[in-house]
């Protein structure tokens, strides 16, 4: 199963027959394992990465560090999951250091992100502070080089 998952992680468009050739498993077995992994929520999604810079302006990205007060019996989890459910939040992690959470936020422009931080995120009772950093340029995302040529 792990070998199939690693193959899919690198190429979500690969089909079962190609995975079968790479792993030596029967095609039907590959299909069954993938279906089970989807049902068991081991495979969470299939993602397409787009270099928006090649077709115009894409979304604005920001990394928001969030300091929160942990809650009794649930620690950071309840607040982190509450924040993670907002559609602007593209990723959320519990981190070590001066802040507790790191969230990647996406908006149409800088004002969308500013409004999210000031009107939504900062108004949550457990949030004690935030630090916002805007992404100026992406070089690599989820293991994929972005915006460069492969000759350098």
N, C-alpha and C positions, 0 to 999 in steps of 0.2 A: 504494500500500500504506500509506504513512504516514498518509494521510487516513482510511483505514478504521481504522487502529490508534488514532488520536486519538478518533474517534467511539466506538469500543468502550471506550476508557479512561474516557470520561465516562459511558457507559451500556452495561454489559455485557449487558443484556437486549434491546437493540435487535436486530431481526431483519434478515436479508439484504435483504429487499424494501425496508425503510426506508432502509438504507444505500445501496442502489441508487438510490433517489430522491434522496438527499442528494448523492451523488457523480456521478451520471450514468452509472455503470458498469452493465453487465448483472448481473442478480441471480445468475446462475450463476457469473459471473466473481468476484463478491463472495464467494460460498460457497467457491470454489476458493482464493482468496487467504487467507481465514480458515483453511481447513483446512491449507494450507501453513504459515501462520504458527504454528498450533498444533503441527504436526509438527516444525517447525524450532525449537521452543521460543522463538519470539519472543513469542507470547502464552503467558504462564506460568500464569495462572489467571483465573477470573472471581470477583470478590469482592462479597459483600453486606455493607454496613455497617449495623450495628444500634445504635440508641440504647438500650442496656440500662437506662439510668436511667428510661425510661418504663414498663418492665414489672417493675421490682424491681432488686435488686442484681446487677450484672454482675461480670465478672472484675476483679481488682485488677491494675493495670498499674504497672510500674516501668521506669525507664530506668537501666540499669547501665552505667557507664563502666568499661572494663577496661584495665589497663596490662599489656602482655605483652612478653616477650623474643622478638624475631624469631628465626626459625630459619634456619640456613644453607641456602642455595639456594632456600628457599620464602618467606622473609620472614615476613609476618603471615598469609599465606593459609591455611596448613595449620591453624593454631590457630583462626583465625576460622571456617573451615568446620567444624571439630570442634565448636566452641561453637554455631554456627548450626544444627547437626543436632538439638540437644535440642528436644523438643516445646514446652518453656516459652518458647523464644526465638521471638518473632513477627517481629522484624526485626533485622538486624545490619549495621553500617556501619563501615568504616575511616574514622577521623576525624583531624583535626589537633588539636594542643593537648597538654595534660598527659597525656591518656589516648589510647590507640591505637584502641580499639573502643568503639562505642556500641551497646548491645543493648536492645531493648524486650522485656521479660519479662512474661508473663501467668500469674497464679495464681488459685486460688479465694479466697485470703485472703493477708494479709501474711505469715503463717507459711510458706505454700508458697514464696513468693518468698525469704524469709529462709533457708529450708532449701536452696533451689536455690543461692543464693549461697555459703552456708557449706559445704555438703556436696558440691556438684558443681563449681561454677565455681572456687572458691578452691583446690580440690585438684588442679587441672590444673597440671603442673609449670611451664609457661611463663607462667602468670598470676602477676604480681608485685603486683597490687593492684586493688581495685575501689572504686567509689563508687556508692551506690544512692540514687536519687531516686524517690519514689513519685508517681504521677500522681494529683493530687487532683480534677481536673475536666478533661474534654476540651471544647474549643471548636470545633476543626476537625480533621478527619482525612481524609487523602487528598483534599483539596480540597472536602470536604463539611462545611458548618456543622452543629454538633451541639447539641441541647438548647435552642436559642433559637427565637424566632419571626422571621420575615422582615420584620417591620414596623419594627424598630429600626435 
